Amino acid sequence: MPFGDPKPTRTRSVLLIGAIATATALALAGCSTGGGPAADASSGGVNHVKITLTGDGSDSCAVSTQKVPAGPVTFTVTNKSSTGITEVELLQEQKILGEKENLAPGLAAAKFTVTLGGGKYQVYCPGATKELTDFTVTGKAASASNSSAATLLRTGAKQYATYVNDQVSTMVDTTEALQTAVDSGDLTAAQTAYAKARPYYERVESDVDGFIKPGHKATDNAGNLDYLIDMRASNLDPAVGWHGYHAVERDLFQAGKITASTKSLAAELTANVKELNTLVPKLGYKPEDLANGAAGLLEEVQSEKVTGEEEAFSHIDLVDLAANVEGAEEAFAYMRPGLTKLDPAITKRIVTQFAATDALLDKYRDASGLGGYITYDAAAKAADANTISQQIQALQDPLAQLAEKVATA
C-alpha cells in the first residue's frame, strides 16, 4: 500500500446503538476494585492505570485505581495467570466504548491510550469473579492543542472515517453476494464468495466492534454485533449459539454442503452487516483511536491469524491476516503527516517495517487460491508461522508506542 496523501473524506461523530457516546470517549479498562482515589502516576500529561488479571483460585481483574482526572490515560493490562478472563471493556450506559481482547496469561502487558471526559463508567471483565466495577473520570479534558502536528493528526483522523465507511459499505455488497451464492446452492461459488467477503471486516474490525443492538445489554452477546458477525469457535457463547461469517464457513468448508440452516445464517449475517452499515457513519475518530486500532489489528494477527484460529474450516487465514495489516497500514497513512512532525524517527521505522511486512506477505500470494493467498493449512503454519509472527512483532512494537504520542501532541 502506498503512503501517499489519504483521499479527503467527511467527518463522523461517535459509536454505538441507542445513543452517541461523548466526544471524549473511546476507552478500555479492567474490573474489580482498585487502590487509591487517583491514577497511579502522571507523566507528560498522561495518567497511568494498571490492570492485573489473576487466576489463583478464582479469576480476578484488579484496577489500580477507580478514579482518574479527565484527559489522556494510558492503561497497562497484564494477565499474570487468569485463563478465565481474556478481555476487558469500558461501558457507559450499557454501551461498549472500547475493549481489549486476547489477553492470554503470560503475554507481554498490553497498553493503550485514550482521552476520557468526565463521567461515570463501568469496567467489565467477562469471566471475572466480579465482572463489573464502577470507574469515574473527574473534571473536563483540556482543549485540543493547536500545534502543527496535532492539527495534522486531527485532520487525518477526520479523513480516516471515509475509509472505514467505504470498507463497511463494500462489506454489505460482498456479504449480499455470499448470501446469493448460498441461496443458489452452488457450494463452489459460495466458498469463493466467502473468501471475497472476509477482508472488509478484518480491515476495520477494531474501529467498528463496539455496537450493541437496542434492547440488549453490553454484556449480552445476543445483542453484540461483533459477536453476531464475527464470532469464532473459540469464543462461542453456548447460550447464544453460532452466528455470522464463521457459522457459514463451518457449513461450507467443514460440512461441505449448503442446508436450509446455512441459508438462514447467511440471511441473518446480511441483515446484521446492513445494520452495522447504518451505524458506522455515526462514528468519529481521534488520533489515538487510529493508533489504538492499528495496534489492535496487529494483535489480532498474532493471536488469531498466525495461530490458524480465525479461519479454522476454510484455512484462508492469510487473507484475513493481510487485511489486518492493510487496515493498520491505512490508519498509519492518515496519521503519517502529523507523526512525521511529531517523531520522524519512529515514523521512518514504521514505514520500513510496513514495507518489510508487505514484502513478506507477497511471498504467500497465489492467484489460484481462495482470496488470492495460499491455504494456511497445518504444513504452512508449521513452516511459516514463526517467520510471520516475528515480522509482525517488529512492526507491532513501534506501532504500540503511537497512541500516547498522538494523544499528547
JORA-V348523 format. One record per pair of residues at least 6 apart in sequence whose C-alpha atoms are under 7 Angstrom apart, sorted by the first residue. I is the first residue (numbers start at 1). J is the second residue. D is the distance in Angstrom with one decimal. If there is no record, write none. Layout:
i = <I:I>
j = <J:J>
d = <D:D>
This chain:
i = <3:6:6:8:9:9:9:10:10:10:10:11:11:11:11:12:12:12:12:12:13:13:13:14:14:14:14:14:14:15:15:15:16:16:16:16:17:17:17:17:18:24:24:24:25:25:25:25:26:26:26:27:27:27:27:28:28:28:28:28:28:29:29:29:29:29:30:30:30:30:30:30:30:30:30:31:31:31:31:31:31:31:31:31:32:32:32:32:32:32:32:32:33:33:33:34:34:34:34:34:35:35:36:37:37:37:38:38:38:39:39:39:39:39:39:40:40:40:41:41:42:45:46:46:46:47:47:47:48:48:48:49:49:49:49:49:50:50:50:50:50:51:51:51:51:51:51:51:52:52:52:52:52:52:52:53:53:53:53:53:53:53:53:54:54:54:54:54:54:55:55:55:58:59:59:59:59:59:60:60:60:61:61:66:66:66:67:67:67:68:68:68:69:69:69:70:70:70:70:70:70:70:70:71:71:71:71:71:72:72:72:72:72:73:73:73:74:74:74:74:74:75:75:75:76:76:76:76:77:77:77:78:78:79:79:79:79:80:80:81:81:82:83:84:84:85:85:85:85:86:86:86:86:87:87:87:87:87:87:87:88:88:88:88:88:89:89:89:89:89:89:89:90:90:90:90:90:90:90:90:91:91:91:91:92:92:92:94:94:95:95:96:96:96:97:98:102:112:112:113:113:113:114:115:116:117:117:117:118:118:118:118:119:119:119:120:120:120:121:121:121:122:122:122:122:123:123:123:123:124:124:124:125:125:149:149:149:149:149:150:150:152:152:153:153:153:154:154:156:156:157:157:157:157:157:158:160:160:161:164:165:165:167:168:168:168:169:171:171:171:172:172:172:174:174:175:175:176:177:178:178:178:179:179:181:181:182:182:182:183:185:187:187:187:191:192:195:195:196:198:199:199:199:202:202:202:203:203:203:203:204:206:206:206:207:208:209:211:211:212:212:212:212:213:213:213:216:218:221:221:222:225:228:228:229:229:229:229:229:230:230:230:231:231:231:232:232:236:243:244:244:245:248:248:248:249:249:250:251:251:251:252:253:253:254:287:287:288:288:288:290:291:291:292:294:294:294:295:295:295:297:297:298:298:298:298:301:301:302:304:305:305:306:306:308:310:311:315:315:315:316:316:316:317:318:318:319:319:339:340:346:350:350:350:353:353:354:357:357:364:364:365:365:365:366:366:366:367:369>
j = <333:333:334:159:159:161:162:158:159:161:162:158:159:161:284:161:281:282:283:284:282:283:284:20:21:23:282:283:284:21:282:283:95:210:211:212:211:212:213:214:214:115:116:117:97:115:116:117:97:98:114:90:97:98:114:88:89:90:98:99:100:75:88:89:90:123:51:61:62:63:88:89:123:124:125:61:62:63:123:124:125:131:132:133:60:61:62:63:130:131:132:133:62:63:133:62:63:64:65:66:64:65:65:65:66:67:65:67:68:47:48:49:65:67:68:48:49:64:47:48:48:408:72:73:74:72:73:74:73:74:75:64:65:74:75:76:63:64:75:76:77:61:62:63:64:76:77:78:61:62:63:77:78:79:80:60:61:62:78:79:80:81:82:60:61:79:80:81:82:81:82:83:129:82:84:85:128:129:128:129:130:125:128:134:135:136:135:136:137:136:137:138:137:138:139:116:117:118:137:138:139:140:141:115:116:117:141:142:113:114:115:116:407:113:114:115:111:112:113:114:404:111:112:113:109:110:111:112:109:110:111:109:110:103:104:105:106:105:106:105:106:105:105:127:128:125:126:127:128:101:102:103:104:99:100:101:102:103:125:126:99:100:101:124:125:96:98:99:100:123:124:125:96:97:98:99:121:122:123:124:97:121:122:123:120:121:122:217:218:212:218:210:211:218:210:210:303:292:403:288:403:404:288:407:141:137:140:141:137:138:139:140:136:137:138:135:136:137:134:135:136:132:133:134:135:132:133:134:135:131:132:133:131:132:338:339:341:342:409:338:409:337:338:287:335:338:286:287:334:335:285:286:287:290:334:285:331:334:284:204:280:281:200:200:201:277:277:197:200:201:270:273:274:196:197:197:270:270:193:190:193:194:266:267:189:190:190:258:263:263:258:252:257:258:252:370:370:371:371:320:319:320:323:320:323:324:323:324:326:327:327:293:296:297:293:280:226:224:225:218:223:224:225:223:224:225:223:224:227:240:240:272:243:244:243:244:245:269:272:244:245:246:243:244:246:246:310:242:265:265:269:269:262:265:266:313:314:313:257:258:262:258:313:314:313:406:407:403:406:407:331:402:403:403:327:328:331:396:399:400:324:328:324:325:392:396:321:324:389:310:317:321:385:389:317:317:317:375:376:377:370:375:376:376:373:376:371:373:347:347:398:395:398:399:394:395:395:391:392:373:374:372:373:374:372:373:374:373:375>
d = <5.6:6.9:6.0:5.6:4.5:6.9:5.1:6.8:6.2:6.9:6.2:5.1:6.6:6.2:6.5:6.6:6.0:5.3:4.8:4.1:5.0:4.6:4.0:5.6:5.7:6.7:5.6:3.9:4.5:6.3:6.0:4.8:6.4:6.5:4.8:6.6:5.8:5.7:6.0:6.3:6.0:5.9:5.0:4.9:6.7:6.5:5.2:6.4:4.9:5.4:6.4:6.0:5.8:4.9:5.5:6.7:5.2:4.8:5.1:5.1:6.6:6.7:6.0:5.7:5.6:5.6:5.7:6.1:6.8:5.9:5.2:6.6:5.2:6.0:5.9:4.8:5.7:6.1:5.0:5.3:5.3:6.0:5.8:5.4:7.0:5.3:4.9:6.2:5.9:6.9:6.8:5.4:5.9:6.1:6.6:5.9:4.5:4.5:4.4:5.6:4.9:4.9:5.4:6.1:6.4:5.4:6.0:5.2:5.3:6.0:6.0:5.8:5.7:6.5:5.2:5.7:5.8:7.0:5.7:5.5:6.2:6.9:5.1:5.4:6.7:6.4:4.7:6.1:5.7:4.9:5.9:6.1:6.7:6.3:4.9:6.3:5.9:5.3:5.8:4.9:6.1:6.9:5.6:4.6:6.3:6.0:4.6:6.2:5.7:5.2:6.6:5.9:4.9:5.9:6.9:5.8:4.6:6.5:6.1:4.5:5.8:6.7:5.8:5.4:6.6:6.3:5.4:4.7:4.5:5.0:3.9:6.6:6.6:5.7:6.2:7.0:5.0:5.7:5.1:5.8:7.0:6.7:6.3:6.9:4.8:6.2:6.0:4.7:5.8:6.6:5.0:6.3:5.4:4.7:6.0:5.4:5.0:5.5:5.6:5.5:5.5:5.2:4.8:5.0:5.3:6.5:4.6:6.7:6.6:5.4:4.0:6.3:6.3:5.4:5.5:6.1:6.7:5.6:4.2:6.6:7.0:5.6:5.6:6.3:6.2:5.7:4.5:6.9:5.3:5.1:6.3:4.5:6.6:6.2:6.4:4.8:6.3:5.4:5.7:5.0:6.9:5.9:6.6:5.4:7.0:6.6:6.2:5.3:6.2:6.0:5.3:4.5:5.9:7.0:5.4:4.2:6.1:5.8:6.3:6.9:5.6:5.4:6.7:5.7:4.8:6.8:5.7:4.2:6.5:5.8:5.1:6.6:6.1:5.6:5.7:6.5:6.8:5.8:4.7:6.1:5.7:5.7:5.0:6.2:7.0:4.9:6.3:5.4:5.0:6.8:5.8:5.1:6.8:6.1:6.4:6.4:6.5:6.2:6.5:6.7:5.4:5.4:6.3:7.0:7.0:6.5:5.6:5.6:4.5:4.6:5.1:5.5:6.0:5.3:6.5:6.2:4.9:6.5:6.0:5.0:5.9:6.2:5.4:4.5:5.3:5.6:5.3:6.3:6.3:5.4:4.7:6.7:4.9:6.7:4.4:6.8:5.6:5.8:6.5:6.6:5.2:6.3:4.8:5.8:5.5:4.8:6.4:6.0:4.6:5.6:5.5:5.6:5.4:6.9:6.6:6.3:7.0:6.3:6.8:6.2:6.4:6.4:5.4:6.5:6.8:5.9:6.2:6.3:5.5:6.9:6.9:6.0:6.0:6.8:4.9:5.7:5.8:6.0:6.5:5.9:4.9:5.8:5.2:6.2:5.8:4.8:5.3:6.8:6.1:5.9:6.1:6.7:6.6:6.7:6.3:6.3:6.0:5.1:5.9:6.7:6.7:5.6:5.2:6.1:5.7:5.5:5.0:5.0:6.3:4.1:6.0:5.2:6.3:6.4:6.2:6.9:5.0:6.3:5.8:6.2:5.3:4.7:6.0:4.9:6.5:7.0:5.3:7.0:6.2:6.8:5.8:6.9:5.3:5.3:6.7:4.2:6.0:6.2:6.8:5.5:5.8:6.6:6.9:6.6:6.7:6.1:6.7:6.9:6.5:6.8:5.2:7.0:6.0:6.5:6.5:6.5:6.7:5.8:6.0:6.5:6.5:6.5:5.5:5.5:5.5:6.0:6.7:4.6:5.9:5.5:5.5:5.8:4.9:5.9:7.0:4.1:6.2:6.3:5.9:5.6:5.3:6.3:6.6:6.7:6.9:6.3:5.7:6.8:6.3:5.3:5.4:5.7:5.6:6.6:6.1:6.3:5.3:5.7:5.1:5.9:6.9:5.7:6.0:6.1:6.3:6.5:5.9:6.2:6.2:5.9:6.7:6.4:6.4:6.9:6.8:5.2:6.6:6.3:6.9:5.7:5.8:5.8:4.3:6.1:5.1:4.6:5.4:6.9:6.9>
